[in-house]
Amino acid sequence: MMRQQGTQKGNVGREPRIEVVAEKKLVGIYLPMSLSQDRTGELWGAFMSRRKEVLSPISTNLICMQIYEGRPSFSQFNAETEFVKWAAVEVKDAAEVPHGMEAYTLLGGMYAVFVHKGLPNSFSQTAQFIFGNWLPKSRYELDNREHFEVMGERYRRNDPNSEEEVWVPIRIRK
């Protein structure tokens, strides 16, 4: 795993850490949505009520993953842009998937990892920093792979001190 140190505190700030990860096996539930037709609460409500049914999770971390068709840039992204959002956990083996859930293999690759601190309604500030400030000035460009957040031990629902990692797929700018 390649690592370059740096973290972001709060909603704007410092350089992310850069990591190259292998593919990950996930099990969870997904829904199509857009920002204007946000179904995140419905998605997580359905998943969390059944989370204990997932066999062989590798940790207690929750994964919130978004899959965008094509390769939209941040400037092309708007409230109507459709994507698929997953609520999932990483597993050792996705051979046994509970009824009504799906398995997914996250491709892996190079990611810029930021820390979002705060409530979900302040996430737009973090996204603006990542896509409107950091990415255009960096030596990287957005890659067409999964975006995801890891909600680990520092994540606290509806707590202004909550922290989650924001994993943005990148590659060296051509």
URMO-V85459 format. One line per field, one symbol per residue. phi: phi as a letter, one per 40 degrees, with the letter a starting at -180 (. if undefined). psi: psi as a letter, one per 30 degrees, with the letter a starting at -180 (. if undefined). burial: 1 if it has 9 or more other ideal C-beta (glycine too) atoms within 8 Angstrom, else 0. Layout:
# URMO-V85459
phi: ???
psi: ???
burial: ???
This chain:
# URMO-V85459
phi: .cbbcibbbgcbiccccbbbbccbcbbabbacaaccbcbdcccccccccbdccccfccaccbbbbbbbcgaccccccaccccabbbbabcbcaccbbddgbbbabccghcbcbbbcbhcdcbccccccccccbcdccccbbcbcbcbabbbbcccbdfbcccbacbbbcbaccc
psi: kkkklklkkaflblklkkkklllkklkaklkkllefhkgeeeeeeeeefgeffkkhkfafkkkjkkkkkbikleffkaffkklkkkjllklekgejkkkfllkkjkeaakkkjlkkkalefgfeeeeeeeffdeefflgllkliakklkkjbffkjkhkfgkklkjjkkllkk.
burial: 000000110010000111111001111111101110001000110110010001001000111111110000010000001011111111100100010010111100111111111100011011111110111001011110011111110010000001111111111000
